[in-house]
Amino acid sequence: MITLDHIHKSFGDLEVLKDVSVAVREGGVTALIGPSGGGKSTLLRCVNLLEIPQSGRVQIDDAVLDFQPHSRPHRDAILRLRRHTGMVFQNFQLFPHQTALENVMESLLTVLNWPKDKARTRALELLDKVGMAHKADAWPTNLSGGQQQRVAIARALAPSPKVLLCDEPTSALDPELAGEVVDVLVQLAREGTTMLIATHDLRLAATIAHDVVFLERGEIVEAGVASQVFNAPVQARTKQFVVTLGAQVETPPQA
């Protein structure tokens, strides 16, 4: 479904990703975990080319891009790959001049050129799915952080992407509001939505991830099935990280 092969990414002299390869299986949830600055969010942003790798390959379904130093892919190729993804940002990034409903409709109208009635029907269905149909006409400033993030998830799902990318989806929320978002993500995981999630929240990863990749200093320290990585890690560094943050997986999710 999604394959990242030998990804290298630098910002000036700082090498943020060092020969990173990750495969995300269709219908599964893969969590990218690790300390701050480890490369989680950068790797996630390389999937939809918000960041362009210096070298390596990104493949989503039948869309493939190879990267070379000092060479940027053509805009059309970037957009073709990006259309396979939906992105949920840490700080919601809703359009402040649009209602919740209009935010969800936007990509359907401007990117896919859907008729307005069809886009409205789809948007209302998704707002209902994330428990926000009753706030369809609300402005983002009148919504709590958890409500805004649920609208953002609906917006990301609107064009039926192959994969939902979530960049720290709960980190800007207090525990109660984060719980609202986790419930939505858990339901999406049960429905077989393919997701790649960068998160500091190991309890979120433990709740919904089938597979886990532990990144530190731009390299993969350990990767595997969530129950193994959290409960019986092979690497001492992984064990130290997991124990420090107190993550446990009693029953691994089923893909």
Summary of the structure (lengths in Angstrom):
residues: 255
radius of gyration: 18.0
end to end distance: 13.6
largest distance: 55.4
contacts: 846
relative contact order: 0.17
helix: 39%
strand: 25%
